[in-house]
């Protein structure tokens, strides 16, 4: 069982930046592909970014490409999401997730095995 705890959310003005962190415990962190998803009110949970066990392969949603950067520190069992040039449409609850299958990077929530509780990101215009 892997426990994931997100932090770093908050309120920021459009154009600003936030850095989300997700600390993992209870499993072998380096074995997992890690992803970030988000869910806005009334909308389905959507893929944001993911990276493989080493961080050498990453994948981003088109809506965040060039603005967000996902990274991980396997020594600290932590994955990060650096979010720059934030827009009001980035407002959502952000979740980190762990996928035990490390061969491919999945972009659908159903493929991920463990989830954090989420952290709220609000971008004001």
N, CA, C and O atoms as a GROMACS GRO file, in nm:
protein
  500
    1UNK      N    1   0.084  -0.118   0.000
    1UNK     CA    2   0.000   0.000   0.000
    1UNK      C    3   0.088   0.124   0.000
    1UNK      O    4   0.179   0.136   0.082
    2UNK      N    5   0.060   0.215  -0.092
    2UNK     CA    6   0.136   0.339  -0.104
    2UNK      C    7   0.048   0.454  -0.057
    2UNK      O    8  -0.066   0.469  -0.101
    3UNK      N    9   0.102   0.535   0.030
    3UNK     CA   10   0.032   0.655   0.078
    3UNK      C   11   0.092   0.777   0.010
    3UNK      O   12   0.214   0.796   0.011
    4UNK      N   13   0.006   0.859  -0.050
    4UNK     CA   14   0.051   0.979  -0.121
    4UNK      C   15  -0.012   1.101  -0.054
    4UNK      O   16  -0.132   1.105  -0.029
    5UNK      N   17   0.069   1.201  -0.026
    5UNK     CA   18   0.021   1.323   0.039
    5UNK      C   19   0.069   1.443  -0.041
    5UNK      O   20   0.190   1.468  -0.052
    6UNK      N   21  -0.026   1.518  -0.097
    6UNK     CA   22   0.007   1.637  -0.175
    6UNK      C   23   0.014   1.760  -0.085
    6UNK      O   24  -0.048   1.765   0.021
    7UNK      N   25   0.091   1.857  -0.129
    7UNK     CA   26   0.099   1.986  -0.061
    7UNK      C   27   0.139   2.092  -0.162
    7UNK      O   28   0.183   2.061  -0.273
    8UNK      N   29   0.124   2.218  -0.123
    8UNK     CA   30   0.170   2.327  -0.208
    8UNK      C   31   0.063   2.402  -0.282
    8UNK      O   32   0.091   2.501  -0.350
    9UNK      N   33  -0.062   2.357  -0.270
    9UNK     CA   34  -0.169   2.429  -0.337
    9UNK      C   35  -0.197   2.562  -0.269
    9UNK      O   36  -0.144   2.592  -0.162
   10UNK      N   37  -0.282   2.642  -0.334
   10UNK     CA   38  -0.317   2.771  -0.277
   10UNK      C   39  -0.382   2.862  -0.377
   10UNK      O   40  -0.426   2.819  -0.484
   11UNK      N   41  -0.390   2.988  -0.340
   11UNK     CA   42  -0.450   3.091  -0.425
   11UNK      C   43  -0.340   3.175  -0.488
   11UNK      O   44  -0.249   3.222  -0.418
   12UNK      N   45  -0.347   3.193  -0.618
   12UNK     CA   46  -0.245   3.270  -0.688
   12UNK      C   47  -0.312   3.350  -0.799
   12UNK      O   48  -0.414   3.309  -0.852
   13UNK      N   49  -0.254   3.462  -0.832
   13UNK     CA   50  -0.307   3.542  -0.942
   13UNK      C   51  -0.263   3.484  -1.076
   13UNK      O   52  -0.162   3.415  -1.086
   14UNK      N   53  -0.342   3.512  -1.178
   14UNK     CA   54  -0.307   3.468  -1.313
   14UNK      C   55  -0.167   3.518  -1.349
   14UNK      O   56  -0.130   3.632  -1.321
   15UNK      N   57  -0.091   3.430  -1.411
   15UNK     CA   58   0.048   3.461  -1.444
   15UNK      C   59   0.148   3.419  -1.340
   15UNK      O   60   0.268   3.420  -1.364
   16UNK      N   61   0.098   3.382  -1.222
   16UNK     CA   62   0.185   3.343  -1.113
   16UNK      C   63   0.227   3.197  -1.121
   16UNK      O   64   0.198   3.126  -1.217
   17UNK      N   65   0.297   3.154  -1.016
   17UNK     CA   66   0.352   3.018  -1.013
   17UNK      C   67   0.320   2.950  -0.880
   17UNK      O   68   0.302   3.015  -0.778
   18UNK      N   69   0.314   2.820  -0.885
   18UNK     CA   70   0.303   2.736  -0.766
   18UNK      C   71   0.383   2.609  -0.790
   18UNK      O   72   0.401   2.565  -0.904
   19UNK      N   73   0.431   2.551  -0.681
   19UNK     CA   74   0.500   2.422  -0.690
   19UNK      C   75   0.428   2.323  -0.599
   19UNK      O   76   0.424   2.341  -0.477
   20UNK      N   77   0.374   2.221  -0.658
   20UNK     CA   78   0.309   2.115  -0.582
   20UNK      C   79   0.410   2.006  -0.551
   20UNK      O   80   0.499   1.976  -0.631
   21UNK      N   81   0.393   1.946  -0.435
   21UNK     CA   82   0.475   1.832  -0.395
   21UNK      C   83   0.384   1.716  -0.359
   21UNK      O   84   0.271   1.736  -0.314
   22UNK      N   85   0.434   1.597  -0.379
   22UNK     CA   86   0.362   1.476  -0.342
   22UNK      C   87   0.461   1.380  -0.278
   22UNK      O   88   0.551   1.328  -0.344
   23UNK      N   89   0.444   1.359  -0.149
   23UNK     CA   90   0.533   1.270  -0.075
   23UNK      C   91   0.472   1.131  -0.066
   23UNK      O   92   0.355   1.116  -0.033
   24UNK      N   93   0.552   1.031  -0.096
   24UNK     CA   94   0.506   0.893  -0.096
   24UNK      C   95   0.568   0.816   0.019
   24UNK      O   96   0.682   0.841   0.058
   25UNK      N   97   0.492   0.722   0.071
   25UNK     CA   98   0.542   0.634   0.175
   25UNK      C   99   0.472   0.498   0.163
   25UNK      O  100   0.365   0.487   0.103
   26UNK      N  101   0.534   0.397   0.220
   26UNK     CA  102   0.471   0.265   0.226
   26UNK      C  103   0.498   0.176   0.108
   26UNK      O  104   0.446   0.064   0.103
   27UNK      N  105   0.578   0.219   0.014
   27UNK     CA  106   0.607   0.136  -0.101
   27UNK      C  107   0.744   0.167  -0.156
   27UNK      O  108   0.817   0.249  -0.099
   28UNK      N  109   0.781   0.103  -0.266
   28UNK     CA  110   0.908   0.131  -0.330
   28UNK      C  111   0.885   0.237  -0.436
   28UNK      O  112   0.846   0.208  -0.548
   29UNK      N  113   0.909   0.361  -0.397
   29UNK     CA  114   0.871   0.475  -0.480
   29UNK      C  115   0.930   0.467  -0.619
   29UNK      O  116   0.863   0.499  -0.717
   30UNK      N  117   1.055   0.426  -0.628
   30UNK     CA  118   1.123   0.431  -0.757
   30UNK      C  119   1.064   0.332  -0.857
   30UNK      O  120   1.095   0.339  -0.976
   31UNK      N  121   0.980   0.242  -0.813
   31UNK     CA  122   0.919   0.145  -0.903
   31UNK      C  123   0.799   0.202  -0.977
   31UNK      O  124   0.753   0.143  -1.074
   32UNK      N  125   0.749   0.315  -0.932
   32UNK     CA  126   0.623   0.364  -0.983
   32UNK      C  127   0.639   0.476  -1.085
   32UNK      O  128   0.721   0.566  -1.068
   33UNK      N  129   0.558   0.469  -1.191
   33UNK     CA  130   0.532   0.586  -1.272
   33UNK      C  131   0.443   0.677  -1.190
   33UNK      O  132   0.346   0.632  -1.129
   34UNK      N  133   0.475   0.805  -1.190
   34UNK     CA  134   0.398   0.901  -1.111
   34UNK      C  135   0.329   1.001  -1.203
   34UNK      O  136   0.384   1.047  -1.302
   35UNK      N  137   0.206   1.033  -1.165
   35UNK     CA  138   0.131   1.127  -1.247
   35UNK      C  139   0.060   1.232  -1.163
   35UNK      O  140   0.038   1.214  -1.043
   36UNK      N  141   0.026   1.340  -1.229
   36UNK     CA  142  -0.058   1.446  -1.171
   36UNK      C  143  -0.186   1.456  -1.255
   36UNK      O  144  -0.180   1.456  -1.378
   37UNK      N  145  -0.298   1.463  -1.187
   37UNK     CA  146  -0.427   1.484  -1.249
   37UNK      C  147  -0.493   1.603  -1.180
   37UNK      O  148  -0.449   1.647  -1.075
   38UNK      N  149  -0.598   1.653  -1.242
   38UNK     CA  150  -0.673   1.761  -1.178
   38UNK      C  151  -0.822   1.744  -1.209
   38UNK      O  152  -0.861   1.682  -1.308
   39UNK      N  153  -0.902   1.801  -1.120
   39UNK     CA  154  -1.046   1.793  -1.137
   39UNK      C  155  -1.108   1.925  -1.095
   39UNK      O  156  -1.097   1.967  -0.980
   40UNK      N  157  -1.174   1.989  -1.190
   40UNK     CA  158  -1.246   2.112  -1.163
   40UNK      C  159  -1.391   2.078  -1.131
   40UNK      O  160  -1.438   1.972  -1.169
   41UNK      N  161  -1.462   2.167  -1.061
   41UNK     CA  162  -1.602   2.141  -1.026
   41UNK      C  163  -1.686   2.110  -1.148
   41UNK      O  164  -1.683   2.184  -1.247
   42UNK      N  165  -1.761   2.001  -1.142
   42UNK     CA  166  -1.849   1.964  -1.251
   42UNK      C  167  -1.781   1.900  -1.369
   42UNK      O  168  -1.846   1.872  -1.470
   43UNK      N  169  -1.652   1.877  -1.359
   43UNK     CA  170  -1.578   1.818  -1.471
   43UNK      C  171  -1.514   1.686  -1.428
   43UNK      O  172  -1.498   1.658  -1.310
   44UNK      N  173  -1.477   1.607  -1.528
   44UNK     CA  174  -1.410   1.482  -1.500
   44UNK      C  175  -1.264   1.507  -1.465
   44UNK      O  176  -1.205   1.610  -1.500
   45UNK      N  177  -1.207   1.410  -1.396
   45UNK     CA  178  -1.066   1.418  -1.363
   45UNK      C  179  -0.985   1.406  -1.493
   45UNK      O  180  -1.010   1.318  -1.575
   46UNK      N  181  -0.887   1.495  -1.509
   46UNK     CA  182  -0.811   1.495  -1.632
   46UNK      C  183  -0.662   1.485  -1.606
   46UNK      O  184  -0.611   1.530  -1.503
   47UNK      N  185  -0.594   1.426  -1.701
   47UNK     CA  186  -0.450   1.408  -1.694
   47UNK      C  187  -0.379   1.542  -1.709
   47UNK      O  188  -0.419   1.627  -1.789
   48UNK      N  189  -0.274   1.560  -1.631
   48UNK     CA  190  -0.192   1.681  -1.640
   48UNK      C  191  -0.050   1.646  -1.686
   48UNK      O  192  -0.002   1.699  -1.786
   49UNK      N  193   0.015   1.557  -1.613
   49UNK     CA  194   0.154   1.522  -1.646
   49UNK      C  195   0.191   1.392  -1.577
   49UNK      O  196   0.129   1.353  -1.478
   50UNK      N  197   0.293   1.325  -1.631
   50UNK     CA  198   0.342   1.204  -1.569
   50UNK      C  199   0.487   1.182  -1.608
   50UNK      O  200   0.534   1.236  -1.708
   51UNK      N  201   0.557   1.103  -1.528
   51UNK     CA  202   0.694   1.068  -1.563
   51UNK      C  203   0.725   0.928  -1.516
   51UNK      O  204   0.663   0.877  -1.424
   52UNK      N  205   0.822   0.865  -1.581
   52UNK     CA  206   0.856   0.727  -1.549
   52UNK      C  207   0.942   0.721  -1.424
   52UNK      O  208   0.969   0.823  -1.361
   53UNK      N  209   0.985   0.601  -1.388
   53UNK     CA  210   1.051   0.578  -1.260
   53UNK      C  211   1.178   0.661  -1.245
   53UNK      O  212   1.211   0.704  -1.134
   54UNK      N  213   1.251   0.683  -1.354
   54UNK     CA  214   1.378   0.755  -1.344
   54UNK      C  215   1.362   0.905  -1.368
   54UNK      O  216   1.453   0.983  -1.338
   55UNK      N  217   1.247   0.944  -1.420
   55UNK     CA  218   1.228   1.083  -1.458
   55UNK      C  219   1.278   1.113  -1.598
   55UNK      O  220   1.272   1.227  -1.644
   56UNK      N  221   1.329   1.011  -1.665
   56UNK     CA  222   1.384   1.032  -1.797
   56UNK      C  223   1.281   1.046  -1.907
   56UNK      O  224   1.310   1.099  -2.014
   57UNK      N  225   1.162   1.000  -1.881
   57UNK     CA  226   1.053   1.015  -1.978
   57UNK      C  227   0.938   1.088  -1.912
   57UNK      O  228   0.896   1.052  -1.802
   58UNK      N  229   0.887   1.190  -1.979
   58UNK     CA  230   0.776   1.268  -1.927
   58UNK      C  231   0.668   1.280  -2.035
   58UNK      O  232   0.694   1.262  -2.154
   59UNK      N  233   0.549   1.311  -1.990
   59UNK     CA  234   0.437   1.333  -2.082
   59UNK      C  235   0.346   1.438  -2.022
   59UNK      O  236   0.318   1.436  -1.902
   60UNK      N  237   0.300   1.531  -2.106
   60UNK     CA  238   0.217   1.641  -2.058
   60UNK      C  239   0.090   1.652  -2.141
   60UNK      O  240   0.087   1.618  -2.259
   61UNK      N  241  -0.014   1.699  -2.076
   61UNK     CA  242  -0.134   1.738  -2.148
   61UNK      C  243  -0.102   1.862  -2.232
   61UNK      O  244  -0.021   1.945  -2.192
   62UNK      N  245  -0.165   1.872  -2.347
   62UNK     CA  246  -0.138   1.986  -2.434
   62UNK      C  247  -0.167   2.118  -2.364
   62UNK      O  248  -0.101   2.219  -2.391
   63UNK      N  249  -0.265   2.118  -2.276
   63UNK     CA  250  -0.308   2.242  -2.211
   63UNK      C  251  -0.202   2.299  -2.115
   63UNK      O  252  -0.208   2.416  -2.079
   64UNK      N  253  -0.107   2.216  -2.073
   64UNK     CA  254  -0.007   2.263  -1.977
   64UNK      C  255   0.135   2.258  -2.032
   64UNK      O  256   0.229   2.303  -1.967
   65UNK      N  257   0.149   2.204  -2.152
   65UNK     CA  258   0.282   2.189  -2.211
   65UNK      C  259   0.349   2.325  -2.224
   65UNK      O  260   0.290   2.421  -2.273
   66UNK      N  261   0.474   2.332  -2.179
   66UNK     CA  262   0.548   2.457  -2.183
   66UNK      C  263   0.529   2.545  -2.061
   66UNK      O  264   0.603   2.641  -2.042
   67UNK      N  265   0.430   2.514  -1.979
   67UNK     CA  266   0.406   2.592  -1.856
   67UNK      C  267   0.433   2.512  -1.730
   67UNK      O  268   0.479   2.568  -1.631
   68UNK      N  269   0.404   2.383  -1.734
   68UNK     CA  270   0.421   2.296  -1.617
   68UNK      C  271   0.540   2.203  -1.639
   68UNK      O  272   0.570   2.163  -1.751
   69UNK      N  273   0.606   2.169  -1.528
   69UNK     CA  274   0.717   2.074  -1.533
   69UNK      C  275   0.702   1.973  -1.420
   69UNK      O  276   0.690   2.010  -1.303
   70UNK      N  277   0.703   1.847  -1.455
   70UNK     CA  278   0.697   1.740  -1.356
   70UNK      C  279   0.838   1.687  -1.332
   70UNK      O  280   0.917   1.675  -1.426
   71UNK      N  281   0.869   1.656  -1.208
   71UNK     CA  282   0.999   1.601  -1.174
   71UNK      C  283   0.985   1.513  -1.051
   71UNK      O  284   0.881   1.514  -0.985
   72UNK      N  285   1.089   1.438  -1.021
   72UNK     CA  286   1.084   1.352  -0.903
   72UNK      C  287   1.223   1.343  -0.840
   72UNK      O  288   1.326   1.359  -0.906
   73UNK      N  289   1.222   1.316  -0.710
   73UNK     CA  290   1.344   1.292  -0.635
   73UNK      C  291   1.325   1.158  -0.565
   73UNK      O  292   1.259   1.150  -0.462
   74UNK      N  293   1.382   1.053  -0.621
   74UNK     CA  294   1.360   0.920  -0.566
   74UNK      C  295   1.425   0.904  -0.428
   74UNK      O  296   1.382   0.820  -0.349
   75UNK      N  297   1.527   0.982  -0.399
   75UNK     CA  298   1.589   0.976  -0.267
   75UNK      C  299   1.496   1.032  -0.160
   75UNK      O  300   1.505   0.994  -0.043
   76UNK      N  301   1.408   1.122  -0.199
   76UNK     CA  302   1.313   1.183  -0.105
   76UNK      C  303   1.172   1.127  -0.122
   76UNK      O  304   1.080   1.171  -0.054
   77UNK      N  305   1.155   1.031  -0.212
   77UNK     CA  306   1.022   0.973  -0.236
   77UNK      C  307   0.918   1.080  -0.266
   77UNK      O  308   0.807   1.077  -0.213
   78UNK      N  309   0.956   1.174  -0.349
   78UNK     CA  310   0.869   1.289  -0.374
   78UNK      C  311   0.864   1.319  -0.523
   78UNK      O  312   0.964   1.310  -0.594
   79UNK      N  313   0.745   1.355  -0.570
   79UNK     CA  314   0.726   1.404  -0.706
   79UNK      C  315   0.674   1.546  -0.698
   79UNK      O  316   0.600   1.582  -0.607
   80UNK      N  317   0.716   1.627  -0.795
   80UNK     CA  318   0.682   1.769  -0.795
   80UNK      C  319   0.609   1.808  -0.922
   80UNK      O  320   0.622   1.743  -1.026
   81UNK      N  321   0.534   1.915  -0.912
   81UNK     CA  322   0.474   1.976  -1.031
   81UNK      C  323   0.495   2.126  -1.019
   81UNK      O  324   0.429   2.194  -0.940
   82UNK      N  325   0.588   2.177  -1.098
   82UNK     CA  326   0.612   2.320  -1.105
   82UNK      C  327   0.516   2.380  -1.207
   82UNK      O  328   0.515   2.340  -1.323
   83UNK      N  329   0.435   2.474  -1.163
   83UNK     CA  330   0.333   2.533  -1.248
   83UNK      C  331   0.363   2.682  -1.265
   83UNK      O  332   0.360   2.759  -1.168
   84UNK      N  333   0.391   2.721  -1.386
   84UNK     CA  334   0.420   2.861  -1.417
   84UNK      C  335   0.313   2.917  -1.510
   84UNK      O  336   0.237   2.844  -1.572
   85UNK      N  337   0.310   3.048  -1.518
   85UNK     CA  338   0.215   3.118  -1.605
   85UNK      C  339   0.075   3.061  -1.586
   85UNK      O  340   0.008   3.024  -1.683
   86UNK      N  341   0.032   3.056  -1.463
   86UNK     CA  342  -0.097   2.995  -1.433
   86UNK      C  343  -0.211   3.078  -1.490
   86UNK      O  344  -0.205   3.200  -1.498
   87UNK      N  345  -0.316   3.007  -1.528
   87UNK     CA  346  -0.436   3.068  -1.586
   87UNK      C  347  -0.557   3.032  -1.501
   87UNK      O  348  -0.554   2.932  -1.430
   88UNK      N  349  -0.662   3.113  -1.506
   88UNK     CA  350  -0.782   3.079  -1.429
   88UNK      C  351  -0.835   2.940  -1.461
   88UNK      O  352  -0.891   2.874  -1.373
   89UNK      N  353  -0.819   2.895  -1.583
   89UNK     CA  354  -0.869   2.762  -1.619
   89UNK      C  355  -0.785   2.649  -1.560
   89UNK      O  356  -0.820   2.532  -1.574
   90UNK      N  357  -0.676   2.681  -1.495
   90UNK     CA  358  -0.597   2.581  -1.421
   90UNK      C  359  -0.655   2.554  -1.283
   90UNK      O  360  -0.609   2.464  -1.214
   91UNK      N  361  -0.755   2.631  -1.244
   91UNK     CA  362  -0.817   2.612  -1.113
   91UNK      C  363  -0.879   2.474  -1.103
   91UNK      O  364  -0.961   2.436  -1.187
   92UNK      N  365  -0.840   2.399  -1.000
   92UNK     CA  366  -0.888   2.262  -0.982
   92UNK      C  367  -0.828   2.206  -0.855
   92UNK      O  368  -0.740   2.265  -0.794
   93UNK      N  369  -0.878   2.090  -0.817
   93UNK     CA  370  -0.809   2.009  -0.716
   93UNK      C  371  -0.708   1.923  -0.791
   93UNK      O  372  -0.742   1.854  -0.887
   94UNK      N  373  -0.584   1.927  -0.746
   94UNK     CA  374  -0.477   1.852  -0.811
   94UNK      C  375  -0.444   1.728  -0.728
   94UNK      O  376  -0.427   1.735  -0.606
   95UNK      N  377  -0.436   1.617  -0.798
   95UNK     CA  378  -0.408   1.488  -0.734
   95UNK      C  379  -0.280   1.428  -0.790
   95UNK      O  380  -0.255   1.436  -0.910
   96UNK      N  381  -0.201   1.368  -0.705
   96UNK     CA  382  -0.092   1.286  -0.756
   96UNK      C  383  -0.134   1.140  -0.748
   96UNK      O  384  -0.219   1.103  -0.667
   97UNK      N  385  -0.075   1.060  -0.834
   97UNK     CA  386  -0.113   0.920  -0.844
   97UNK      C  387   0.008   0.836  -0.880
   97UNK      O  388   0.102   0.884  -0.944
   98UNK      N  389   0.004   0.710  -0.839
   98UNK     CA  390   0.113   0.616  -0.865
   98UNK      C  391   0.062   0.498  -0.947
   98UNK      O  392  -0.042   0.440  -0.918
   99UNK      N  393   0.138   0.466  -1.048
   99UNK     CA  394   0.104   0.355  -1.138
   99UNK      C  395   0.214   0.250  -1.129
   99UNK      O  396   0.331   0.278  -1.156
  100UNK      N  397   0.175   0.127  -1.091
  100UNK     CA  398   0.273   0.022  -1.071
  100UNK      C  399   0.332  -0.032  -1.199
  100UNK      O  400   0.436  -0.099  -1.196
  101UNK      N  401   0.268  -0.004  -1.312
  101UNK     CA  402   0.321  -0.050  -1.441
  101UNK      C  403   0.413   0.057  -1.495
  101UNK      O  404   0.367   0.167  -1.526
  102UNK      N  405   0.539   0.028  -1.506
  102UNK     CA  406   0.635   0.132  -1.541
  102UNK      C  407   0.682   0.128  -1.686
  102UNK      O  408   0.766   0.208  -1.726
  103UNK      N  409   0.628   0.036  -1.764
  103UNK     CA  410   0.673   0.024  -1.902
  103UNK      C  411   0.620   0.139  -1.986
  103UNK      O  412   0.691   0.192  -2.072
  104UNK      N  413   0.497   0.177  -1.962
  104UNK     CA  414   0.437   0.286  -2.038
  104UNK      C  415   0.390   0.394  -1.942
  104UNK      O  416   0.371   0.368  -1.823
  105UNK      N  417   0.372   0.513  -1.993
  105UNK     CA  418   0.316   0.622  -1.916
  105UNK      C  419   0.168   0.634  -1.952
  105UNK      O  420   0.134   0.667  -2.066
  106UNK      N  421   0.082   0.606  -1.857
  106UNK     CA  422  -0.061   0.612  -1.881
  106UNK      C  423  -0.114   0.753  -1.856
  106UNK      O  424  -0.059   0.828  -1.776
  107UNK      N  425  -0.221   0.786  -1.926
  107UNK     CA  426  -0.282   0.918  -1.911
  107UNK      C  427  -0.427   0.910  -1.864
  107UNK      O  428  -0.495   1.013  -1.856
  108UNK      N  429  -0.474   0.792  -1.834
  108UNK     CA  430  -0.611   0.779  -1.786
  108UNK      C  431  -0.611   0.741  -1.638
  108UNK      O  432  -0.528   0.661  -1.595
  109UNK      N  433  -0.703   0.799  -1.560
  109UNK     CA  434  -0.704   0.773  -1.416
  109UNK      C  435  -0.717   0.625  -1.380
  109UNK      O  436  -0.663   0.579  -1.280
  110UNK      N  437  -0.789   0.550  -1.463
  110UNK     CA  438  -0.817   0.411  -1.431
  110UNK      C  439  -0.690   0.326  -1.422
  110UNK      O  440  -0.690   0.221  -1.358
  111UNK      N  441  -0.583   0.371  -1.486
  111UNK     CA  442  -0.458   0.294  -1.489
  111UNK      C  443  -0.373   0.314  -1.364
  111UNK      O  444  -0.274   0.243  -1.345
  112UNK      N  445  -0.408   0.408  -1.280
  112UNK     CA  446  -0.327   0.440  -1.164
  112UNK      C  447  -0.381   0.367  -1.040
  112UNK      O  448  -0.502   0.356  -1.020
  113UNK      N  449  -0.287   0.319  -0.960
  113UNK     CA  450  -0.322   0.231  -0.849
  113UNK      C  451  -0.346   0.304  -0.717
  113UNK      O  452  -0.429   0.262  -0.637
  114UNK      N  453  -0.274   0.411  -0.694
  114UNK     CA  454  -0.282   0.483  -0.567
  114UNK      C  455  -0.299   0.632  -0.594
  114UNK      O  456  -0.249   0.686  -0.692
  115UNK      N  457  -0.374   0.697  -0.502
  115UNK     CA  458  -0.407   0.837  -0.517
  115UNK      C  459  -0.388   0.912  -0.386
  115UNK      O  460  -0.407   0.857  -0.277
  116UNK      N  461  -0.349   1.037  -0.398
  116UNK     CA  462  -0.347   1.126  -0.284
  116UNK      C  463  -0.485   1.186  -0.260
  116UNK      O  464  -0.580   1.158  -0.333
  117UNK      N  465  -0.494   1.269  -0.157
  117UNK     CA  466  -0.622   1.327  -0.119
  117UNK      C  467  -0.653   1.455  -0.197
  117UNK      O  468  -0.766   1.503  -0.195
  118UNK      N  469  -0.553   1.508  -0.265
  118UNK     CA  470  -0.573   1.627  -0.347
  118UNK      C  471  -0.536   1.756  -0.275
  118UNK      O  472  -0.542   1.765  -0.153
  119UNK      N  473  -0.498   1.855  -0.355
  119UNK     CA  474  -0.469   1.988  -0.302
  119UNK      C  475  -0.532   2.091  -0.395
  119UNK      O  476  -0.522   2.079  -0.517
  120UNK      N  477  -0.596   2.192  -0.338
  120UNK     CA  478  -0.670   2.289  -0.417
  120UNK      C  479  -0.575   2.395  -0.474
  120UNK      O  480  -0.492   2.451  -0.403
  121UNK      N  481  -0.590   2.420  -0.603
  121UNK     CA  482  -0.521   2.530  -0.670
  121UNK      C  483  -0.627   2.624  -0.727
  121UNK      O  484  -0.712   2.582  -0.806
  122UNK      N  485  -0.620   2.749  -0.688
  122UNK     CA  486  -0.714   2.849  -0.736
  122UNK      C  487  -0.637   2.964  -0.799
  122UNK      O  488  -0.550   3.024  -0.736
  123UNK      N  489  -0.669   2.993  -0.925
  123UNK     CA  490  -0.602   3.099  -0.998
  123UNK      C  491  -0.704   3.210  -1.024
  123UNK      O  492  -0.804   3.189  -1.093
  124UNK      N  493  -0.678   3.327  -0.970
  124UNK     CA  494  -0.770   3.438  -0.986
  124UNK      C  495  -0.730   3.522  -1.108
  124UNK      O  496  -0.612   3.534  -1.141
  125UNK      N  497  -0.831   3.578  -1.173
  125UNK     CA  498  -0.805   3.658  -1.293
  125UNK      C  499  -0.778   3.803  -1.260
  125UNK      O  500  -0.755   3.884  -1.349
   0.00000   0.00000   0.00000
